[in-house]
Amino acid sequence: MIPFKIFFEKALGLVETVTFKELGPVDAKVDSGNGAYNVLHGINLDEYGDMVNFETVDGKKLTKKIQEFIDINIGSGNVEKRPVVLFDISVGGKPYPNTPFSIADRADNEHKVLLGKNFIEKLGGLIDVTKSNNIS
């Protein structure tokens, strides 16, 4: 049996650094309450065919292929339709190719990336909210 202290030291912090092929390192909030895809900040979305252009972290402009659209309940009965795109990322030095992210305006959020429950499970699933960049 692994001692609890050793196991807990491998837990995710509340904030972890995600390195995007296109964007470099970006701090992400780890949110086990988010059951949908990971989320990346994006504004000025321009969809055409199966592609989307958008402005994201540090004003960078990207064009990505839309994999699908998801409906997100943003509260008070309001639903937001978001495009889902794939990114090659790494967390803690481990690569995660073709990782899905929905694109949404996170301008009012401290962290421009949100990691959702399904991806958190791939990273180990345990979160220590007292730490940041615990696996990065």
GUPA-828942 format. One line per 4 residues: number of its first residue (from 0); for each residue x, y, z of N, C-alpha, C. Coordinates in pm, whole numbers, plus 50000, padded with zeros to 5 digits. Layout:
NUM> X/Y/Z/X/Y/Z/X/Y/Z | ... $
// end
This chain:
0> 50085/49881/50000/50000/50000/50000/50088/50124/50000 | 50052/50224/49917/50126/50349/49910/50089/50437/50028 | 50188/50485/50103/50154/50575/50214/50078/50697/50163 | 49980/50741/50240/49893/50851/50199/49973/50976/50163 $
4> 50075/51009/50242/50153/51130/50217/50219/51126/50080 | 50277/51014/50043/50342/51001/49912/50238/51012/49801 | 50125/50945/49816/50019/50949/49715/49967/51092/49699 | 49948/51161/49811/49891/51295/49807/49987/51394/49744 $
8> 50117/51375/49758/50215/51464/49697/50207/51461/49545 | 50152/51354/49487/50138/51343/49342/50004/51399/49294 | 49928/51457/49385/49798/51513/49349/49816/51640/49267 | 49715/51670/49188/49711/51796/49114/49695/51911/49211 $
12> 49752/52023/49177/49726/52144/49252/49598/52207/49199 | 49548/52307/49266/49428/52378/49221/49454/52447/49087 | 49579/52483/49063/49622/52543/48936/49739/52461/48885 | 49732/52422/48759/49841/52349/48695/49875/52417/48562 $
16> 50000/52406/48520/50042/52464/48394/50019/52364/48281 | 49948/52410/48180/49924/52332/48059/50006/52396/47949 | 50086/52316/47879/50164/52369/47769/50098/52329/47638 | 50054/52431/47564/49990/52412/47434/50096/52423/47326 $
20> 50086/52339/47224/50178/52347/47110/50173/52487/47049 | 50053/52543/47035/50035/52673/46970/50054/52793/47062 | 50039/52776/47192/50036/52889/47284/50148/52891/47387 | 50214/52779/47406/50313/52769/47512/50243/52742/47645 $
24> 50312/52770/47757/50255/52740/47888/50147/52839/47930 | 50038/52785/47984/49926/52865/48033/49878/52802/48163 | 49860/52883/48268/49806/52830/48393/49658/52797/48376 | 49618/52683/48429/49480/52635/48418/49423/52606/48555 $
28> 49299/52642/48575/49229/52606/48698/49179/52463/48684 | 49201/52384/48786/49155/52246/48790/49016/52247/48854 | 48915/52203/48779/48775/52216/48822/48702/52083/48810 | 48700/52008/48918/48635/51876/48916/48482/51888/48905 $
32> 48428/52006/48923/48285/52027/48909/48241/52046/48765 | 48338/52063/48675/48309/52082/48533/48308/51944/48467 | 48189/51894/48437/48176/51762/48377/48191/51762/48227 | 48202/51877/48166/48214/51886/48020/48362/51887/47982 $
36> 48389/51929/47860/48527/51936/47813/48606/52044/47886 | 48737/52040/47870/48823/52149/47913/48776/52274/47838 | 48811/52390/47890/48769/52516/47828/48892/52604/47806 | 48900/52665/47688/49003/52763/47657/48935/52895/47625 $
40> 48990/53002/47678/48938/53135/47650/48946/53164/47500 | 48837/53214/47446/48836/53255/47307/48730/53361/47284 | 48765/53466/47209/48669/53573/47175/48676/53597/47025 | 48580/53675/46978/48572/53710/46835/48572/53585/46748 $
44> 48490/53488/46787/48480/53364/46711/48418/53390/46575 | 48478/53331/46474/48428/53341/46337/48427/53199/46281 | 48307/53142/46273/48293/53005/46224/48263/53008/46075 | 48330/52920/46003/48303/52905/45860/48329/52758/45825 $
48> 48226/52695/45768/48237/52552/45739/48264/52476/45867 | 48369/52395/45866/48404/52318/45986/48525/52379/46058 | 48550/52508/46035/48664/52577/46097/48615/52693/46183 | 48700/52732/46280/48670/52848/46363/48800/52929/46383 $
52> 48789/53059/46364/48897/53153/46397/48859/53216/46530 | 48958/53239/46615/48929/53308/46741/49057/53367/46796 | 49038/53464/46885/49148/53528/46957/49152/53468/47096 | 49270/53436/47144/49280/53366/47271/49387/53430/47361 $
56> 49449/53352/47443/49546/53397/47542/49652/53486/47478 | 49681/53597/47545/49782/53694/47500/49754/53750/47360 | 49625/53753/47322/49586/53810/47194/49621/53727/47072 | 49666/53603/47095/49703/53517/46981/49578/53476/46904 $
60> 49592/53471/46772/49481/53433/46685/49507/53293/46631 | 49405/53208/46643/49416/53070/46599/49302/53034/46505 | 49328/52936/46421/49225/52874/46338/49231/52725/46365 | 49118/52668/46403/49114/52526/46436/48992/52461/46370 $
64> 49003/52332/46347/48891/52253/46293/48793/52224/46406 | 48665/52248/46381/48561/52219/46479/48533/52069/46477 | 48541/52007/46593/48514/51864/46606/48365/51838/46627 | 48304/51927/46703/48161/51917/46736/48121/52046/46807 $
68> 47995/52056/46839/47944/52164/46922/47883/52101/47046 | 47898/52168/47160/47832/52122/47282/47747/52235/47337 | 47640/52197/47404/47554/52292/47473/47592/52292/47620 | 47623/52408/47674/47663/52423/47813/47559/52506/47886 $
72> 47506/52453/47995/47413/52526/48080/47495/52623/48163 | 47480/52753/48136/47559/52854/48206/47482/52918/48322 | 47369/52858/48357/47292/52904/48472/47165/52976/48432 | 47071/52976/48524/46942/53044/48507/46871/53001/48379 $
76> 46891/52875/48340/46824/52823/48221/46886/52867/48090 | 46998/52939/48096/47065/52983/47974/47162/52876/47925 | 47156/52850/47794/47242/52750/47733/47329/52819/47628 | 47457/52785/47629/47553/52842/47536/47605/52730/47445 $
80> 47600/52751/47315/47652/52654/47219/47798/52687/47192 | 47887/52590/47218/48031/52614/47205/48095/52518/47105 | 48187/52569/47024/48264/52477/46939/48367/52403/47023 | 48397/52281/46983/48500/52200/47047/48611/52176/46945 $
84> 48734/52204/46986/48850/52186/46899/48955/52102/46973 | 49052/52052/46899/49156/51968/46959/49289/52042/46968 | 49360/52017/47077/49493/52073/47097/49588/51962/47141 | 49713/51973/47097/49820/51890/47151/49877/51966/47269 $
88> 49868/51905/47387/49913/51971/47509/50005/51877/47587 | 50069/51934/47689/50139/51851/47786/50116/51910/47925 | 50112/51821/48022/50096/51861/48162/50196/51777/48242 | 50276/51844/48323/50376/51772/48401/50475/51696/48314 $
92> 50500/51749/48194/50595/51686/48103/50540/51569/48024 | 50416/51532/48049/50355/51420/47978/50265/51473/47866 | 50281/51420/47743/50200/51470/47631/50058/51413/47631 | 49965/51496/47590/49825/51457/47572/49780/51510/47436 $
96> 49806/51432/47330/49768/51479/47196/49617/51477/47177 | 49570/51563/47087/49428/51567/47049/49333/51578/47168 | 49364/51669/47257/49280/51690/47376/49170/51790/47343 | 49044/51754/47368/48934/51846/47334/48920/51963/47432 $
100> 48895/52081/47375/48866/52202/47451/48747/52270/47387 | 48650/52311/47469/48547/52400/47416/48604/52542/47424 | 48554/52628/47337/48602/52766/47331/48494/52857/47388 | 48530/52937/47488/48434/53027/47552/48505/53152/47601 $
104> 48430/53258/47617/48484/53384/47667/48510/53372/47817 | 48638/53368/47855/48678/53361/47995/48752/53490/48034 | 48720/53600/47966/48788/53728/47992/48772/53772/48138 | 48659/53739/48199/48635/53780/48337/48688/53681/48438 $
108> 48752/53573/48391/48805/53471/48481/48956/53489/48498 | 49006/53462/48615/49149/53474/48642/49230/53380/48553 | 49180/53258/48535/49251/53158/48456/49180/53139/48322 | 49256/53149/48216/49199/53143/48081/49179/53000/48033 $
112> 49222/52904/48113/49202/52762/48082/49139/52696/48203 | 49045/52608/48176/48977/52531/48280/48991/52384/48243 | 49040/52304/48336/49049/52159/48313/48928/52092/48375 | 48858/52012/48295/48736/51946/48339/48760/51807/48397 $
116> 48654/51753/48455/48658/51627/48528/48716/51512/48448 | 48673/51495/48324/48721/51381/48246/48872/51388/48224 | 48924/51506/48197/49068/51518/48178/49142/51506/48311 | 49085/51559/48417/49146/51548/48550/49166/51402/48586 $
120> 49070/51317/48550/49083/51173/48577/49205/51115/48505 | 49235/51162/48384/49355/51116/48311/49483/51157/48383 | 49477/51269/48455/49595/51320/48526/49612/51258/48664 | 49520/51176/48707/49532/51111/48836/49412/51130/48926 $
124> 49335/51236/48904/49208/51253/48972/49211/51315/49110 | 49322/51312/49180/49328/51365/49315/49374/51511/49310 | 49304/51598/49382/49335/51742/49380/49366/51789/49522 | 49479/51856/49537/49515/51920/49663/49496/52070/49643 $
128> 49387/52123/49695/49353/52264/49670/49448/52361/49740 | 49535/52312/49825/49631/52399/49893/49757/52420/49810 | 49768/52353/49695/49890/52361/49614/49859/52414/49475 | 49965/52461/49409/49960/52500/49268/50079/52437/49199 $
132> 50061/52402/49073/50168/52342/48993/50236/52228/49068 | 50155/52138/49120/50208/52026/49198/50264/51916/49107 | 50213/51905/48985/50267/51804/48892/50340/51867/48776 | 50329/51998/48761/50393/52067/48647/50539/52089/48673 $
// end
